[in-house]
Amino acid sequence: MKILVINSGSSSLKYQVLDMDSETALAKGLVERIGLPGAMLTHHCINGEKEVMLADIPNHDRAIQLLFEAITDPEYGIVKALSEIDAVGHRVLHGGEKVTGSVLITPEVKEAIRECFEFAPLHNPANLAGINACEKLMPDVPQVAVFDNAFHQTMTPEAYLYGIPYEYYEKYKIRRYGFHGTSHKYVSQRAAEMLGGYSADFKVISCHLGNGSSISAIKAGKCLDTSMGMTPLEGLMMGTRSGDIDPAVVAYIQNKENLTPDEVNEFLNKKSGVLGLSGISSDFRDLQIAADEGNSRAKLAIDAFAYHVKKYVGAYAAILDGTDALIFTAGLGENSPSIRQQICSTLGFLGLKIDPLKNEMARGREMDIATPESQCRVLVIPTNEELMIALDTKEVLRKLFGQVIVLDKEKGPIYNNRCCV
């Protein structure tokens, strides 16, 4: 079974084709600068060859069309025809409360995505554009939406409600939704596999640390709490996002600087976080170099970030009543031994102790970096959101239609002797 995974952004589109028998990527690529000058598609196939194509790409329809041409190209493609693609899994940022899991895309699902445009104005419209383009060009292939916030819908009201008048939740659905759900789901499942499987009280704290960062408290595979909120702005200080902040600060700065609400939103999302504190960069690699050279504000930004991570780990240990494993994933979590060491340095109350040599070795590698006697395991797990989307897509189709048993050139995939469309 081959599944195409698409992550459609406002001016870019990432994709992978995965063979679900081996759960490996056959090809992946990126379409950049959609609707802008200098648009291009970069395609990598299984043998490591890369193809770069410069083209006029005015919209997502054209981006999807070029993607299809790349994966079916006689020289560097990986399928002879689109009929070999059994399904498409789409990453969608926000599904609100109406969608609580991965689902087959229907007109009702598309309307739910559209209703969340105001919660995710940069992501949901682009996600829907990618869906519409695929439906137009692959009308007989099942499309599945995998929502970034669906994993967090197991939170209870005391975890997801804000301390504001309840009527605003009833009228506008203002609440914590959480994000990075596909990543948290994947690494928590891998943690269970690494440590012997799920139990009713298997508890992990998952730290997705990168330019965008979030932490989740997960018990028996279900999210109890997560750091991001109604939007990805809440929670940890991040590359350019402020994270948690006293709401009064917003009005204060708005009045002092004579800013509009949109301008305030702009600086909180794009000019704050470690970029704002350091005045140097949102990239932790740049900050570490500057800190090593004696830049005090770069060091302050790193220290503040690590401090905020510790606060959430401590809080979630309380929510979970302890934890079996602390997981580090995403670009920073997977590749920065110094950040992991700094975060873990004062978590001894969890019975946690990391092995310095293993910690140094674990750069983008799946590894338990805790010492043998550590009561809490410390796991570095490279995230694989594309595989998680493909697995969810496969499971949705299995539940709806059964197993694929034959591919019909005209009708597409047949499930248990019946076409899925």
N, C-alpha and C positions, 0 to 999 in steps of 0.2 A: 504494500500500500504506500503510495506517495502522496504527501501532503505539502502544499505550498503555504508558507506562513508569511503574512504581510503585516508590516507595521508602517502605517501611512501617516506621515506628518504633513504640516502645512506646506512645506516646500521640499520635502524629501520623502523617500519611500525605501525602507529596508525590506529585504526578503530572504527567505531560505526555502529550498526544497529538501524535504527529509524523507528518507526511506524508513518507514515505520517498522519494517521487519528487523532491521539492525539498529534502529533509532539513531541513525547518523545522518549528517548533512551531506547531500550530494552537490549542492551548489548554494551560493549566497551572493548577495549583491546589494548595491546601493544606488538609487537614483537621486541625484542632487540638483538643487536650484530649479525645481519645477516652477514654471512661469517666470523665470528670470534668465538674463543672458548668461551664457556659459554653462548651460545645463549639460549633464553627462550621466551616463550609466556605467558603473564599474561592476563587472561580473567575475566571480571566482568559481571555477568548476572543481570537481572532486580531485582532479589530477594536479591541482595547484596552479594551473594556468589562469592568467588574468586577462580580461578583455575590457578596454575602456572605449566607450562610444560617446562622442560629442554629438549632440542633436538638439533640434528645437523641440522643447518639451513644454508646451503651453499649459497643460493640465494633467490631472491624474489619469484620465483615459489614455492619453498618449504614453504616460509613464508605464502603465500596466501593459500596454501594447508592446512597448520596447522590452519589458521584462519577459513577456511571452516569446518574443523573437529571440532573446538571449538564451532562454532555457531549451528552446527547440532548435537552435542553430546547429547545422551539421558538424561544424568544427569544434565548438566549445560548449554546446548545449549538453543536457543530460537526459532528455527525453526526445523521442522521435516526433511525438505529437502531443498536443494538450490533452487528448483523451486519456493519456497515461496518468494525469493528475486526478486523484480520486476525490480530493476535497481541498478547500481553502480555509485556513484559520486566520482570522483577523484580530489583531490586538486593538481593543477599544478602551480608552482611558476610563470613561465614566458611564455607569449605567443607573446611577441613582438608587432608589429603593425598589424599582420595578424589576430589576434583573439581579438575581442572587447567585447566578452561576453561568457557566458557558452554555450557549444555546444556539440552535439552528436559526439562521437569520430569516426572519419573516417580515412582512410589512409592519407588524406590531413592534418587533424588536427594533427596526429602523426608526420608528416613531419614538421609542424610548431613548434611543441615542440622540435624536434630534431635540427632545425635551431637555436633555442635559447640556445643550450647547452653552447655556449661561454659566454652568459650573465649570466647563472646560472649553472655553472659546477658541483656544489654539489647537486643541487636540481632536475633540469630537467631530467638528465639521470635516477635518481632514480624514479621520477614520471612516466617516460615512462616504466621503468621496471615493476612497479606495474600494469600499464595498460596492458602491454603485458601478464603478468602472469594471470590477471583476464580474458582476452580474451581467453586465452588457456584453462582455466578451466571452464569458463562460456560462451561458444561461442554464445549462443542464448539470453543472457541477455544484454540489452542496457547499454552502458557505456557512461558517460557524463564527460567532463572535465570542471572544474570550476577553472578559472585562477585567481591567486592572484593579478595580476595587471589589470584585465579587468575593475574593477570598476573605475579606474583612467583614462580610455581612453576617458572620456568626457572632459578632459583638452584641452584647446586651445593652438595653437603653442606658443603664448607669454608666457604661463605657463610652457610648457614642453621642449622648446628649450634652449640649453646652448649658452653662448656667445663665440662660437668657429666658425671657418669657416663653412659655411652652407654645403659645399661639404662633410664634414664628417658626417653630418646627412644624406645626400643623399646616400653616399657610404656605411656607416656602421650602419645607424640608431641609432647613438649616441644621446640620448635624455633622459629626465626624464620619467620613467615608473611608479614608485610608487609600493608599496607593502602593505601587510596587508589589501588588498582591501575587502576580504570577511568579516573581522571583522568590518571595517569602514561601510560597507554596512549594516550589521546586526544592529549595534548599532544606526546608523542614522535612520533606519526604526523604531526601537523600540522607539527612541526619539519622532518621529512623532506620533506614536500611544499613547505614554504617554501624549503628549501635545495637542491631539485633531486632529491629521491628517496633511497631507501635504497641503501646499498652494504654490502658485507660488513664494513666497518670503520667504519660511521657511528656515532659515539659522542656521546651526550648525557647531561647531568646534569640531571634534572628536579627542581625545587624547588616542591613543593606547600606553600605557606605561608599559613596561616590560623590560626584558633583551634586547629585540629588541623593539625599540620605533619609532612611526611615528605619525604625525598629519595631518589631512585632513580638508580642507575647503569645505563644502557641502551645496549646495543650491537646494531646491526642489528635494532632493534625488540624485543629480548629483555632482560629484567631480569637483571643480574648480581648486584646487591645492592640492599638497601633499608634504611632506617633504623628503621622500626617492626618490632616483634618478634612474639612469640607473641600479644601484645595490642597495641593502639595506644598503650600507655604508654611503650614503649621509644623511644629515638631522641632527636630534638630536644626541648629545652625548648619547651613549647607554652603556650597560653593558661592552662590550669589543670593540665596534666599536667607532672610533673617531668622526664620524659625520662630519659636515662641517669643512673644513680646507683649508687654503691658499694652492693652488696647488704647490707653490714654496717650501713649507715646505717639500714636498715629495722628490723633487730632492736634497734639501739641506741635509736632513738626509741620503738619499741614498749615497751621496758623502762622507759625514763626517764619516759614519759608514761602508762604503764599502759594501753596501747591494745590492743584486740582486732585480729586480722588484718583483719577487715572495716573497722575504723576506720582502720587504716593504709592500706588500699587506697583508702578514701574520700579521705583527704587527699592521697595521691599523685596521684589522678586529678582531683580537683575543687577542691583548695585550694593547689596548688603552681604550678609554672611561673612565668610572668611575673606572675600574680596574687599568688602567694606571695612573690616577690621584691619586688614594688613595694608590696604592701599596698593597692593602689588599684583595679586593674581587670585583667581578662583581655583587654580590648579595646585593641588597639594605638593606636587613634585617641585614646582617653582618655589613654594613657601618653604619647603624643607631645605632647599639649596640656600635661600636667603637667610633662614634661621641659622644654618651652619656657618654662614659668613658673618653672623653677629647682628642681623636685623631683628630688633626687639619686637616690632609689630608683627612680623611674620611668625615669630615664636609665640607671641600672644594669641594669634589666630589659631595656630595648631593646638595650643594648650586649651583654649576655650572650647574648640570643637571636641576634643577628647573628654573634657570635663562634662559637657552636655551629654555625650554618649553614656558616660558612667552614671549620670543622674537617671537616665531612662532605664538602663540595665538594672539599677538598684530598685527603681519603682516597679519594674515588671517582675523582678524576683519576688517582690512583696505580693503582687497580684497572683502570681503562680504558686506562691508558697514554696519557693526554691526553684531550681532548674537543673535539668540533667545535662544540658549542653548550651554553650554560647557559640553562635555561628557568626562567622565573618564572611561576607560575600560582596560582590560588585567590585568596581575598579580599585578603590582604596582599600576595602576590606580584604580583598584577595592578594594585593600586591605590596602592602606597606607593613613590614614587620615592626617598624618603629611605632606606628599608630596603634597596632594591636598590643604591643608591649605597654605603651603608655595607658591604654584603656584598662588593661588587665592588672596593672600594678597595684590597684587598691581594691580589688575584688576578692580578697582573701576570705571574706565572710561567706562566700559561696563555696568555700572549699576548693578554690580554683588555683592552679599553679601551672604556668606554661613552661615548656622546655625551650630555652633560648636558641639552641641549635636547630630544633625542628621549626621554630618560628621563623628563623632566618631562611630555612630551606623552602618554606611554603610560600612561594611567589607564584600565584596563579595555579597552584596544584592542590588537589583535594587531599587533605591531611588532618589528622588529629594532632595538634601541637601541644596538648597538655602532657604533663609528666604522668608516669604510670600510677602514682599515688594520688593524683588530683581527683577529688570527689566529683567535680564538674568537668566534663569534657569540653575542650575548646577546638572547634572544627573550622577549618578553612575550606569552603566549598564554592568553587567557581559556579556562578549562576548560569542557567541555560534557559532563558525565558522562551526562546523559539521552540525548544524541545517540549517545554511544558505546554505551550499553546498547541503544538501538534498532538501531544498526548490527550489534551482536553478535547480537541477536535475529533480525534479517533474515538474517544469514549462517548461523546455526544452521538456520533453516528451509530456506534454499536448499540446504544440504548434505544435509539429510534428505529433502526433498520436491521440490526443484526450484523453479521460479518459480510464483508465483500467476498463474493465467490466467483464473479466473472465480470469482465469489462466489456461492455457492448460499444462498438465503435460509433453507433448512431445515438444510443440512449445514455451512454456514459456508464458509471458504476452501477452494478446490480447487487442488491443486498438481499440475501436469502430468497432469490428468484423474483424480486420485485424492484423496480426502479425506484430510486429515492425521490424522483421528481414527479 
